[in-house]
Amino acid sequence: MDALKAVPSSRLAVVWSVVTGELARPMDCDTVEGPCRVVDVGGGTGGFAVPLAQAGYEVTVVDPSPNALAGLTRRAADAGVAERVTAVQGDTDALTGLVEPGSVRLVLCHSVLEMVDSPQLSMDAIASVLAPGGAASILGANRVGAVLSRALIGNLSAAMALLNDPDGRVGERDTLCRRFDPEELVTLVASGGLTVEQRHGVQVLADMTPGGRDTEPGAAQALREFEAATAALAPYRDIATHIHVLARKPVG
Ligand SMILES: C[S@@+](CC[C@H](N)C(=O)[O-])C[C@H]1O[C@@H](n2cnc3c(N)ncnc32)[C@H](O)[C@@H]1O
């Protein structure tokens, strides 16, 4: 594949690093018949799909939103990679009817499990479409990070609501259906028969410090370095805004 030319938001640097590291593993492609296939379920307007297509991968985005898919198509055309990006309208839990089971080398499912009807059915579908040896990149909202970020700005009523709600929501007006505790997300990902190989915190402190807002010279760079140093390190990774898990479907 070509050198990687574009990177999504720097806040997702650790996820990009894990995903591109996974796609660079030559042995995994050998287990999949045909070209390396990447499916980005709930991929929206292509924040990951388009940079991956620019890097040379064929990417199918499955998303129920016609508006998001229209944005994706425009973005892919603007980037000159329309021929490597396929837009399919549909839901995560219907994935097996949209993508051939056992055929996919990498499934991305980023910031989607917190809004689907059934995270379990979605994970089962993701596991079904993966080829043996293929991997899933799952990014989920972390309840712990959400509680701490609200508490640190003094919004203790929202922090307490999140802490006590069974689904980790802040009332009925919350746009998310749920947030996950870190171990809960890891258990969910493994429940479909996948083996969890890596877990990271994404934005360990980025939402809790002024560093990301460039309040002093070098602060943003210092924050990036801090994030890189703590992303894989417990307990820091477990207070991040999001939890990222890479899990693999066993061969045989
Ligand atoms: C927060 S956006 C995330 C977009 C992209 N994955 C990213 O990380 O930038 C959530 C996306 O999930 C899609 N979505 C909502 N419900 C879904 C479902 N049941 N199955 C698949 N995608 C869904 C939305 O249309 C939206 O594009």
PDBQT file of the ligand as one rigid body, heavy atoms in Angstrom, charges set to zero:
ROOT
HETATM    1  C1  LIG A 301     -20.771   9.677  16.113  1.00  0.00    +0.000 C 
HETATM    2  S1  LIG A 301     -20.943   9.196  14.455  1.00  0.00    +0.000 S 
HETATM    3  C2  LIG A 301     -19.412   8.355  14.210  1.00  0.00    +0.000 C 
HETATM    4  C3  LIG A 301     -18.964   8.390  12.805  1.00  0.00    +0.000 C 
HETATM    5  C4  LIG A 301     -17.592   7.732  12.554  1.00  0.00    +0.000 C 
HETATM    6  N1  LIG A 301     -17.609   6.334  12.906  1.00  0.00    +0.000 N 
HETATM    7  C5  LIG A 301     -16.526   8.464  13.303  1.00  0.00    +0.000 C 
HETATM    8  O1  LIG A 301     -15.937   7.886  14.207  1.00  0.00    +0.000 OA
HETATM    9  O2  LIG A 301     -16.254   9.616  12.957  1.00  0.00    +0.000 OA
HETATM   10  C6  LIG A 301     -22.081   7.858  14.565  1.00  0.00    +0.000 C 
HETATM   11  C7  LIG A 301     -22.443   7.270  13.217  1.00  0.00    +0.000 C 
HETATM   12  O3  LIG A 301     -23.169   6.057  13.464  1.00  0.00    +0.000 OA
HETATM   13  C8  LIG A 301     -24.248   6.001  12.567  1.00  0.00    +0.000 C 
HETATM   14  N2  LIG A 301     -25.269   5.107  13.150  1.00  0.00    +0.000 N 
HETATM   15  C9  LIG A 301     -26.298   5.395  13.977  1.00  0.00    +0.000 A 
HETATM   16  N3  LIG A 301     -26.997   4.291  14.260  1.00  0.00    +0.000 NA
HETATM   17  C10 LIG A 301     -26.376   3.266  13.602  1.00  0.00    +0.000 A 
HETATM   18  C11 LIG A 301     -26.645   1.880  13.470  1.00  0.00    +0.000 A 
HETATM   19  N4  LIG A 301     -27.672   1.312  14.092  1.00  0.00    +0.000 N 
HETATM   20  N5  LIG A 301     -25.822   1.139  12.692  1.00  0.00    +0.000 NA
HETATM   21  C12 LIG A 301     -24.785   1.721  12.050  1.00  0.00    +0.000 A 
HETATM   22  N6  LIG A 301     -24.482   3.031  12.136  1.00  0.00    +0.000 NA
HETATM   23  C13 LIG A 301     -25.277   3.796  12.896  1.00  0.00    +0.000 A 
HETATM   24  C14 LIG A 301     -24.685   7.447  12.407  1.00  0.00    +0.000 C 
HETATM   25  O4  LIG A 301     -25.435   7.643  11.216  1.00  0.00    +0.000 OA
HETATM   26  C15 LIG A 301     -23.352   8.155  12.383  1.00  0.00    +0.000 C 
HETATM   27  O5  LIG A 301     -22.832   8.268  11.073  1.00  0.00    +0.000 OA
ENDROOT
TORSDOF 0
